[in-house]
Amino acid sequence: MSQHARAHRPEAAPFTERTPRVVAARHLTRRQGRDKAGRFLVEGAQAVREALAWTGGAVHELFVTATAAERNAELLQAARSQGVRISDVDDKAAASLSETVTPQGLVAVCDVVPQPLDVALGGTPRLVAVLHGVSDPGNAGTVTRVADAAGADAVIFAGDTVDPHNGKCVRASTGSLFHLPIARSRDADEVFAACRRAGLRLVAADGYAEQDLVAASAQGELSRPTAWVFGSEAHGLPDDVVAKLDTSLKVPLYGAAESLNLATAAAVCLYASARDQRN
C-alpha cells in the first residue's frame, strides 16, 4: 500500500484548523498564496470530481470530514486510486478552508489551471471568450461555464480581471474551469495580439455599438473565427479598448429593459457565434 493510500486512516484523529497542512492550505484562499504556491482550492463533490478527471494538472490533497466521506465513498476511492493524499479533518477545519456559508466538507488542493496564451490558443481556435476588467468572480465563473457549454476553445482573463482561482469564480464555473484551456495575462494588448496570431477576429460586446448581432449574423460575420471581448459589469469596455478591436456588436433589446447583465449578454453572444459556426 502506498504512503498516500495510508494517509486516510479512520482511526487517526482528524486534522484541526491548527494542523500545519490545514494552515498551509488556508493560505490558498488568498490570491497571493495561490500565486506563490501555484495551487488553489476546489470545494464540493462535483468540482472535485472534475478536478480528478482533469488531465492538465494534479490534485495533491483532499481534505474531508467524516460526514462528507460517508456521502462520497466512490469519489474518495477514485482519489485514492490516483495516489491523492486524503486527510481527515474536523468540521471547524473544513469551515476554515471553505468560502461558503454552508461548507461541504470536501476540499481539494489542485494545480492552478492557466496555460501560456499561445498554448491556450494553439491549433485553430474558432471561438474564444476574453474577459477584460471583469471584477465580479461570480460573473467570471459563469461566463467560463457558458463558454464551455457553447463549445468555446478557450477563456482568457485579461487586464485587471478577477483571478480565475477565486473561490466564488471556481464555484460559479461548476467544473468548467477544468474543461477548456484557461489563460491569464494582465497585458491586454498581449492578449489581443495572441488572438490575432491565432487567426481570431476580435469583437467587442458593446451595448453602444451601431451594429447588432442579428445584422452581423445575416451578413455571415458570426461564422468567422471570433474572440468575443467582454468588459466590466458596471462600465463595459473602455473606448480605447474598443478602438483596438476589429469591430463591436450589441445584443438587440426588443423590450423595455435597459441592458443585460454580463453573463446573460455573454451567453447570447457566444451562442450566436456557436450556432452560425456550426451551420
NORJONOR-V608833 format. One record per residue. N is the residue number from 1. RES is the residue in three letters. PSI is psi as a letter, one per 20 degrees, with the letter a starting at -180 (none if undefined). BURIAL is 1 if it has 16 or more other C-alpha atoms within 10 Angstrom, else 0. Layout:
BEGIN
N | RES | PSI | BURIAL
N | RES | PSI | BURIAL
END
This chain:
BEGIN
1 | MET | p | 0
2 | SER | r | 0
3 | GLN | g | 0
4 | HIS | h | 1
5 | ALA | h | 1
6 | ARG | i | 0
7 | ALA | h | 1
8 | HIS | n | 1
9 | ARG | o | 0
10 | PRO | h | 0
11 | GLU | i | 0
12 | ALA | q | 0
13 | ALA | p | 0
14 | PRO | q | 1
15 | PHE | q | 1
16 | THR | r | 1
17 | GLU | i | 1
18 | ARG | i | 0
19 | THR | p | 0
20 | PRO | g | 0
21 | ARG | h | 0
22 | VAL | g | 1
23 | VAL | g | 0
24 | ALA | g | 0
25 | ALA | h | 1
26 | ARG | h | 1
27 | HIS | h | 1
28 | LEU | i | 1
29 | THR | i | 1
30 | ARG | q | 0
31 | ARG | g | 1
32 | GLN | g | 0
33 | GLY | h | 1
34 | ARG | g | 1
35 | ASP | h | 0
36 | LYS | g | 0
37 | ALA | h | 0
38 | GLY | k | 0
39 | ARG | r | 1
40 | PHE | r | 1
41 | LEU | q | 1
42 | VAL | p | 1
43 | GLU | q | 1
44 | GLY | q | 1
45 | ALA | g | 1
46 | GLN | g | 0
47 | ALA | g | 1
48 | VAL | h | 1
49 | ARG | g | 1
50 | GLU | h | 1
51 | ALA | g | 1
52 | LEU | h | 1
53 | ALA | i | 1
54 | TRP | p | 1
55 | THR | i | 0
56 | GLY | i | 0
57 | GLY | a | 0
58 | ALA | q | 1
59 | VAL | p | 1
60 | HIS | h | 1
61 | GLU | q | 1
62 | LEU | o | 1
63 | PHE | p | 1
64 | VAL | p | 1
65 | THR | r | 1
66 | ALA | g | 0
67 | THR | g | 0
68 | ALA | h | 1
69 | ALA | h | 1
70 | GLU | h | 0
71 | ARG | h | 0
72 | ASN | l | 0
73 | ALA | g | 0
74 | GLU | h | 0
75 | LEU | g | 1
76 | LEU | h | 1
77 | GLN | h | 0
78 | ALA | g | 0
79 | ALA | g | 1
80 | ARG | h | 1
81 | SER | h | 0
82 | GLN | j | 0
83 | GLY | j | 1
84 | VAL | p | 1
85 | ARG | p | 1
86 | ILE | p | 1
87 | SER | p | 1
88 | ASP | p | 1
89 | VAL | q | 1
90 | ASP | r | 1
91 | ASP | h | 1
92 | LYS | h | 1
93 | ALA | g | 1
94 | ALA | g | 1
95 | ALA | h | 1
96 | SER | h | 1
97 | LEU | i | 1
98 | SER | q | 1
99 | GLU | k | 0
100 | THR | r | 0
101 | VAL | h | 0
102 | THR | n | 0
103 | PRO | q | 1
104 | GLN | i | 1
105 | GLY | j | 1
106 | LEU | o | 1
107 | VAL | p | 1
108 | ALA | q | 1
109 | VAL | o | 1
110 | CYS | q | 1
111 | ASP | q | 1
112 | VAL | q | 1
113 | VAL | h | 1
114 | PRO | q | 1
115 | GLN | r | 0
116 | PRO | q | 0
117 | LEU | g | 1
118 | ASP | h | 0
119 | VAL | g | 0
120 | ALA | h | 1
121 | LEU | j | 1
122 | GLY | r | 1
123 | GLY | c | 0
124 | THR | m | 0
125 | PRO | q | 1
126 | ARG | h | 1
127 | LEU | p | 1
128 | VAL | q | 1
129 | ALA | p | 1
130 | VAL | p | 1
131 | LEU | o | 1
132 | HIS | o | 1
133 | GLY | k | 1
134 | VAL | o | 1
135 | SER | h | 1
136 | ASP | o | 1
137 | PRO | h | 1
138 | GLY | g | 1
139 | ASN | g | 1
140 | ALA | g | 1
141 | GLY | h | 1
142 | THR | h | 1
143 | VAL | h | 1
144 | THR | g | 1
145 | ARG | g | 1
146 | VAL | g | 1
147 | ALA | g | 1
148 | ASP | g | 1
149 | ALA | h | 0
150 | ALA | i | 1
151 | GLY | k | 0
152 | ALA | q | 1
153 | ASP | i | 1
154 | ALA | r | 1
155 | VAL | p | 1
156 | ILE | p | 1
157 | PHE | o | 1
158 | ALA | q | 1
159 | GLY | c | 1
160 | ASP | k | 1
161 | THR | q | 1
162 | VAL | q | 1
163 | ASP | p | 1
164 | PRO | i | 1
165 | HIS | j | 1
166 | ASN | p | 1
167 | GLY | g | 1
168 | LYS | h | 1
169 | CYS | g | 1
170 | VAL | g | 1
171 | ARG | g | 1
172 | ALA | h | 1
173 | SER | i | 1
174 | THR | l | 1
175 | GLY | i | 1
176 | SER | h | 1
177 | LEU | h | 1
178 | PHE | i | 1
179 | HIS | h | 1
180 | LEU | q | 1
181 | PRO | p | 1
182 | ILE | p | 1
183 | ALA | q | 1
184 | ARG | p | 1
185 | SER | p | 1
186 | ARG | i | 0
187 | ASP | n | 0
188 | ALA | h | 1
189 | ASP | h | 0
190 | GLU | h | 0
191 | VAL | g | 1
192 | PHE | g | 1
193 | ALA | g | 0
194 | ALA | h | 1
195 | CYS | g | 1
196 | ARG | h | 0
197 | ARG | h | 0
198 | ALA | j | 1
199 | GLY | j | 1
200 | LEU | q | 1
201 | ARG | p | 1
202 | LEU | o | 1
203 | VAL | p | 1
204 | ALA | p | 1
205 | ALA | o | 1
206 | ASP | o | 1
207 | GLY | i | 1
208 | TYR | j | 0
209 | ALA | q | 0
210 | GLU | h | 0
211 | GLN | q | 1
212 | ASP | r | 1
213 | LEU | h | 1
214 | VAL | g | 0
215 | ALA | g | 0
216 | ALA | h | 1
217 | SER | g | 0
218 | ALA | h | 0
219 | GLN | j | 0
220 | GLY | j | 0
221 | GLU | h | 1
222 | LEU | i | 1
223 | SER | i | 1
224 | ARG | q | 0
225 | PRO | p | 1
226 | THR | p | 1
227 | ALA | o | 1
228 | TRP | p | 1
229 | VAL | o | 1
230 | PHE | p | 1
231 | GLY | a | 1
232 | SER | q | 1
233 | GLU | g | 1
234 | ALA | h | 0
235 | HIS | i | 0
236 | GLY | b | 1
237 | LEU | p | 1
238 | PRO | q | 0
239 | ASP | h | 0
240 | ASP | h | 0
241 | VAL | g | 0
242 | VAL | h | 1
243 | ALA | h | 0
244 | LYS | i | 0
245 | LEU | r | 1
246 | ASP | h | 0
247 | THR | r | 0
248 | SER | q | 1
249 | LEU | q | 1
250 | LYS | q | 1
251 | VAL | p | 1
252 | PRO | p | 0
253 | LEU | o | 0
254 | TYR | i | 0
255 | GLY | b | 0
256 | ALA | i | 0
257 | ALA | p | 0
258 | GLU | h | 0
259 | SER | r | 0
260 | LEU | q | 0
261 | ASN | r | 0
262 | LEU | g | 1
263 | ALA | h | 1
264 | THR | g | 0
265 | ALA | g | 1
266 | ALA | g | 1
267 | ALA | g | 1
268 | VAL | g | 1
269 | CYS | g | 1
270 | LEU | g | 1
271 | TYR | h | 1
272 | ALA | g | 1
273 | SER | g | 1
274 | ALA | g | 1
275 | ARG | g | 0
276 | ASP | h | 0
277 | GLN | h | 1
278 | ARG | h | 0
279 | ASN | none | 0
END
